[in-house]
Amino acid sequence: MEARAFDSRQPQGFRRMCRDRDAAQAGPVWSLHLVNRETGDVLRLNGMPLVIYTRDATEGLASLLEDRDPRLWRAEVSRVAEPLARI
C-alpha cells in the first residue's frame, strides 16, 4: 500500500471567517442568488439552486458577480427571517 501525504492546512480565509464570525453575530443573515436575465431562472448546479448565505450582503454580492457578465446575470438579495426565541 502506498503512503499518501495528508494536507492539514486550513482553507484560505478560514481564520478570517472565524475571527469575524463573533463580531458579525448581531447582524442579519442575507440570502443571495443569481438569476438569468433572459429566462428568469435561478442559476442551478446539479439541479439545485445556488444560494449563498452571508452576513455581509455587499461583500457576498461582489463575490457572486465576480467574473460574470452583468448583461446575462442579476443578483437577488433577501433577508433571512430570524428564528423565534426559545422559551
C-alpha positions as CSV (number, residue, x, y, z in Angstrom):
1,M,0.0,0.0,0.0
2,E,1.3,3.4,-0.9
3,A,1.6,6.1,1.7
4,R,0.0,9.4,0.8
5,A,0.6,12.9,2.2
6,F,-2.3,14.5,4.1
7,D,-2.6,18.3,3.8
8,S,-3.9,19.5,7.1
9,R,-3.8,23.2,6.3
10,Q,-6.9,25.2,6.7
11,P,-8.6,26.7,3.6
12,Q,-7.6,30.2,2.6
13,G,-9.6,32.8,4.6
14,F,-10.7,30.3,7.2
15,R,-9.0,32.1,10.1
16,R,-10.6,35.4,9.0
17,M,-14.0,33.8,8.8
18,C,-13.7,32.5,12.4
19,R,-12.3,35.8,13.7
20,D,-15.1,37.8,12.0
21,R,-17.8,35.4,13.0
22,D,-18.1,36.6,16.6
23,A,-18.2,40.3,15.6
24,A,-20.9,39.7,13.0
25,Q,-23.2,37.6,15.1
26,A,-25.5,40.6,15.7
27,G,-26.1,41.3,12.0
28,P,-28.9,39.9,9.8
29,V,-28.4,37.0,7.5
30,W,-28.9,37.5,3.8
31,S,-29.7,35.0,1.1
32,L,-28.2,35.7,-2.4
33,H,-28.8,34.0,-5.7
34,L,-28.2,34.7,-9.4
35,V,-31.0,35.0,-11.9
36,N,-30.6,34.7,-15.7
37,R,-31.8,37.9,-17.2
38,E,-33.0,36.1,-20.4
39,T,-35.0,33.3,-18.9
40,G,-35.7,34.5,-15.3
41,D,-34.4,31.2,-14.0
42,V,-32.2,30.9,-10.9
43,L,-28.7,29.5,-11.5
44,R,-28.6,25.8,-10.7
45,L,-25.7,23.4,-10.0
46,N,-26.5,19.8,-10.4
47,G,-30.2,20.7,-10.4
48,M,-30.0,22.5,-7.1
49,P,-30.4,26.3,-6.9
50,L,-27.2,28.1,-6.0
51,V,-27.9,30.1,-2.8
52,I,-25.3,31.9,-0.7
53,Y,-26.0,32.9,2.9
54,T,-24.0,35.7,4.3
55,R,-24.0,38.4,7.0
56,D,-22.3,40.9,4.7
57,A,-24.5,41.3,1.6
58,T,-22.2,43.8,-0.1
59,E,-19.2,41.5,0.0
60,G,-21.3,38.5,-0.9
61,L,-22.8,40.2,-4.0
62,A,-19.4,41.3,-5.2
63,S,-18.1,37.8,-4.8
64,L,-21.1,36.2,-6.5
65,L,-21.0,38.6,-9.5
66,E,-17.2,38.4,-9.9
67,D,-16.2,37.4,-13.5
68,R,-19.9,37.2,-14.6
69,D,-21.4,39.2,-17.4
70,P,-23.9,41.7,-15.9
71,R,-25.9,41.6,-19.2
72,L,-26.6,37.9,-18.5
73,W,-27.0,37.8,-14.7
74,R,-28.6,39.8,-12.0
75,A,-28.2,39.1,-8.3
76,E,-31.2,39.0,-5.9
77,V,-30.9,39.5,-2.2
78,S,-33.4,38.7,0.5
79,R,-33.2,38.9,4.3
80,V,-33.5,35.5,6.0
81,A,-36.1,35.5,8.8
82,E,-34.6,35.3,12.3
83,P,-35.7,32.2,14.3
84,L,-38.1,32.7,17.1
85,A,-36.7,33.0,20.6
86,R,-36.7,29.8,22.6
87,I,-38.8,29.9,25.8
